[in-house]
Amino acid sequence: MARPGVNVPPQSKAPPAQWNDTETATLVDYLYDHRSEAEEGGNFKQQVLSSAAEYINNHEMLQSTRAGPLKTAKSTRNKWTSLKNTFHAIEKYRNQTGVHWDNETGGGIEGPSAATVWTSYTKVFPLANNLMRLFHNKGWEHYEKMQTIIPFGGTRGRHVF
């Protein structure tokens, strides 16, 4: 007796989207312009993400720099989630007592005491280390727009009601 699905070849996975800095900035700009359509926590409906992907794919200035496959609603959502994770890591860091953050110098790590605080923080929060390492002494160009898109204290995490 034949078992359904046993001899079905696995479907190939689509290659992952690749995002360059210009495409990322275009996505943030697009969502900033459509922030009124954001739901709680800075989430966007599938339709907005699909429109963002189409906008990026058809943006004349991005045609020559595109690498990899065209953006989809799914790849756009994944990128947006990654950007939100970076934003939340920065927010978590800057809300610590005794730390510095500004959009010019990031963590502004200068001197042994600041380096000790930075190292302690990134050891306690390994995920933050991954997301924050770029901002040791450099700000994040998307921070201000992200702050506007994602409401202060927006709900996040798994079991949010």
C-alpha positions as a Markdown table, in Angstrom:
| # | Residue | x | y | z |
|---|---|---|---|---|
| 1 | Met | 0.0 | 0.0 | 0.0 |
| 2 | Ala | 1.5 | 3.3 | -1.0 |
| 3 | Arg | 1.9 | 6.0 | 1.6 |
| 4 | Pro | 1.0 | 9.5 | 0.5 |
| 5 | Gly | 3.9 | 11.9 | 0.4 |
| 6 | Val | 6.7 | 9.3 | 0.8 |
| 7 | Asn | 8.1 | 9.6 | -2.7 |
| 8 | Val | 7.4 | 13.3 | -3.1 |
| 9 | Pro | 10.7 | 15.2 | -3.6 |
| 10 | Pro | 11.3 | 18.0 | -1.1 |
| 11 | Gln | 10.5 | 21.4 | -2.4 |
| 12 | Ser | 13.4 | 23.6 | -2.8 |
| 13 | Lys | 13.6 | 26.5 | -0.4 |
| 14 | Ala | 13.7 | 30.0 | -2.0 |
| 15 | Pro | 17.0 | 31.7 | -1.5 |
| 16 | Pro | 17.0 | 34.2 | 1.4 |
| 17 | Ala | 16.6 | 37.8 | 0.7 |
| 18 | Gln | 19.7 | 39.9 | 0.9 |
| 19 | Trp | 19.4 | 43.5 | 2.1 |
| 20 | Asn | 21.9 | 46.2 | 1.4 |
| 21 | Asp | 22.0 | 49.4 | 3.5 |
| 22 | Thr | 20.1 | 51.4 | 0.9 |
| 23 | Glu | 17.3 | 48.9 | 0.7 |
| 24 | Thr | 17.1 | 48.8 | 4.5 |
| 25 | Ala | 17.0 | 52.6 | 4.6 |
| 26 | Thr | 14.2 | 52.6 | 2.0 |
| 27 | Leu | 12.2 | 50.0 | 4.0 |
| 28 | Val | 12.5 | 52.1 | 7.2 |
| 29 | Asp | 11.6 | 55.3 | 5.2 |
| 30 | Tyr | 8.6 | 53.5 | 3.7 |
| 31 | Leu | 7.3 | 52.2 | 7.0 |
| 32 | Tyr | 8.0 | 55.6 | 8.6 |
| 33 | Asp | 5.8 | 57.2 | 5.9 |
| 34 | His | 3.1 | 54.5 | 6.6 |
| 35 | Arg | 3.4 | 54.5 | 10.4 |
| 36 | Ser | -0.2 | 55.5 | 10.8 |
| 37 | Glu | -1.0 | 51.9 | 9.5 |
| 38 | Ala | 1.1 | 50.3 | 12.2 |
| 39 | Glu | -0.5 | 48.2 | 14.8 |
| 40 | Glu | 0.4 | 47.9 | 18.5 |
| 41 | Gly | 4.1 | 47.4 | 19.0 |
| 42 | Gly | 5.0 | 48.7 | 15.5 |
| 43 | Asn | 3.7 | 45.7 | 13.7 |
| 44 | Phe | 2.4 | 46.0 | 10.2 |
| 45 | Lys | -0.3 | 44.0 | 8.4 |
| 46 | Gln | 0.7 | 41.8 | 5.5 |
| 47 | Gln | -0.7 | 44.2 | 3.0 |
| 48 | Val | 1.6 | 47.0 | 4.1 |
| 49 | Leu | 4.6 | 44.7 | 4.1 |
| 50 | Ser | 3.7 | 43.5 | 0.6 |
| 51 | Ser | 3.4 | 47.1 | -0.6 |
| 52 | Ala | 6.8 | 47.9 | 0.9 |
| 53 | Ala | 8.4 | 44.9 | -0.9 |
| 54 | Glu | 6.8 | 46.0 | -4.2 |
| 55 | Tyr | 8.0 | 49.6 | -3.6 |
| 56 | Ile | 11.6 | 48.4 | -2.9 |
| 57 | Asn | 11.6 | 46.0 | -5.9 |
| 58 | Asn | 10.3 | 48.8 | -8.3 |
| 59 | His | 12.4 | 51.6 | -6.8 |
| 60 | Glu | 14.5 | 52.9 | -9.8 |
| 61 | Met | 17.5 | 54.0 | -7.6 |
| 62 | Leu | 17.8 | 50.5 | -6.1 |
| 63 | Gln | 17.7 | 48.5 | -9.4 |
| 64 | Ser | 21.5 | 48.6 | -9.9 |
| 65 | Thr | 22.5 | 47.7 | -6.4 |
| 66 | Arg | 20.1 | 44.8 | -5.7 |
| 67 | Ala | 21.6 | 41.5 | -4.8 |
| 68 | Gly | 19.7 | 38.3 | -4.5 |
| 69 | Pro | 16.0 | 37.6 | -5.1 |
| 70 | Leu | 13.2 | 40.2 | -5.2 |
| 71 | Lys | 11.8 | 41.2 | -1.8 |
| 72 | Thr | 8.6 | 39.5 | -0.7 |
| 73 | Ala | 6.1 | 40.3 | 2.1 |
| 74 | Lys | 7.7 | 37.5 | 4.1 |
| 75 | Ser | 11.3 | 38.7 | 3.6 |
| 76 | Thr | 10.2 | 42.3 | 4.4 |
| 77 | Arg | 8.5 | 41.1 | 7.6 |
| 78 | Asn | 11.7 | 39.2 | 8.6 |
| 79 | Lys | 13.8 | 42.3 | 8.0 |
| 80 | Trp | 11.4 | 44.5 | 9.9 |
| 81 | Thr | 11.5 | 42.0 | 12.8 |
| 82 | Ser | 15.3 | 42.2 | 12.8 |
| 83 | Leu | 15.2 | 46.0 | 12.8 |
| 84 | Lys | 12.7 | 46.0 | 15.7 |
| 85 | Asn | 15.0 | 43.6 | 17.6 |
| 86 | Thr | 17.9 | 46.0 | 17.1 |
| 87 | Phe | 15.7 | 48.9 | 18.3 |
| 88 | His | 14.6 | 47.0 | 21.4 |
| 89 | Ala | 18.2 | 46.0 | 22.2 |
| 90 | Ile | 19.2 | 49.7 | 22.0 |
| 91 | Glu | 16.2 | 50.8 | 24.1 |
| 92 | Lys | 17.0 | 48.1 | 26.8 |
| 93 | Tyr | 20.6 | 49.2 | 26.9 |
| 94 | Arg | 19.9 | 53.0 | 27.1 |
| 95 | Asn | 17.4 | 52.4 | 29.9 |
| 96 | Gln | 20.1 | 50.9 | 32.1 |
| 97 | Thr | 21.4 | 53.0 | 34.9 |
| 98 | Gly | 24.9 | 54.4 | 34.4 |
| 99 | Val | 25.1 | 53.9 | 30.6 |
| 100 | His | 25.4 | 56.4 | 27.8 |
| 101 | Trp | 23.6 | 56.3 | 24.4 |
| 102 | Asp | 23.2 | 58.9 | 21.8 |
| 103 | Asn | 22.7 | 58.6 | 18.1 |
| 104 | Glu | 26.1 | 60.0 | 17.2 |
| 105 | Thr | 28.4 | 57.9 | 19.2 |
| 106 | Gly | 26.1 | 55.0 | 20.2 |
| 107 | Gly | 27.3 | 53.6 | 23.5 |
| 108 | Gly | 30.1 | 56.1 | 23.5 |
| 109 | Ile | 32.5 | 53.6 | 25.1 |
| 110 | Glu | 35.6 | 55.6 | 26.1 |
| 111 | Gly | 37.8 | 54.8 | 29.0 |
| 112 | Pro | 38.1 | 51.7 | 31.2 |
| 113 | Ser | 34.9 | 52.3 | 33.4 |
| 114 | Ala | 32.6 | 52.7 | 30.3 |
| 115 | Ala | 34.3 | 49.6 | 28.8 |
| 116 | Thr | 33.7 | 47.6 | 32.0 |
| 117 | Val | 30.0 | 48.5 | 32.0 |
| 118 | Trp | 29.7 | 47.7 | 28.3 |
| 119 | Thr | 31.4 | 44.3 | 28.7 |
| 120 | Ser | 29.3 | 43.4 | 31.8 |
| 121 | Tyr | 26.1 | 44.3 | 30.0 |
| 122 | Thr | 27.0 | 42.3 | 26.9 |
| 123 | Lys | 28.0 | 39.2 | 29.0 |
| 124 | Val | 24.7 | 39.3 | 30.9 |
| 125 | Phe | 22.7 | 39.7 | 27.7 |
| 126 | Pro | 24.4 | 37.7 | 25.0 |
| 127 | Leu | 21.6 | 38.4 | 22.4 |
| 128 | Ala | 22.2 | 42.1 | 23.1 |
| 129 | Asn | 25.9 | 41.6 | 22.4 |
| 130 | Asn | 25.1 | 40.3 | 18.9 |
| 131 | Leu | 22.8 | 43.3 | 18.2 |
| 132 | Met | 24.7 | 46.0 | 20.1 |
| 133 | Arg | 28.3 | 45.3 | 19.0 |
| 134 | Leu | 28.0 | 47.6 | 16.0 |
| 135 | Phe | 27.0 | 50.5 | 18.3 |
| 136 | His | 30.1 | 50.4 | 20.6 |
| 137 | Asn | 31.1 | 53.9 | 19.4 |
| 138 | Lys | 28.6 | 54.5 | 16.5 |
| 139 | Gly | 25.0 | 55.5 | 16.5 |
| 140 | Trp | 22.2 | 53.9 | 14.5 |
| 141 | Glu | 21.0 | 55.9 | 11.5 |
| 142 | His | 17.5 | 54.4 | 11.8 |
| 143 | Tyr | 17.0 | 55.0 | 15.5 |
| 144 | Glu | 14.9 | 58.2 | 15.4 |
| 145 | Lys | 12.5 | 56.9 | 12.8 |
| 146 | Met | 12.2 | 53.6 | 14.6 |
| 147 | Gln | 11.4 | 55.5 | 17.8 |
| 148 | Thr | 8.6 | 57.2 | 16.0 |
| 149 | Ile | 7.2 | 54.0 | 14.3 |
| 150 | Ile | 7.4 | 51.9 | 17.5 |
| 151 | Pro | 5.5 | 53.6 | 20.3 |
| 152 | Phe | 7.2 | 54.1 | 23.6 |
| 153 | Gly | 6.6 | 51.1 | 25.8 |
| 154 | Gly | 5.0 | 49.2 | 22.9 |
| 155 | Thr | 4.1 | 45.6 | 23.9 |
| 156 | Arg | 6.6 | 43.0 | 22.8 |
| 157 | Gly | 7.5 | 39.4 | 23.6 |
| 158 | Arg | 5.6 | 36.2 | 23.6 |
| 159 | His | 2.7 | 36.1 | 26.0 |
| 160 | Val | 1.5 | 39.7 | 25.6 |
| 161 | Phe | -2.2 | 40.2 | 26.2 |
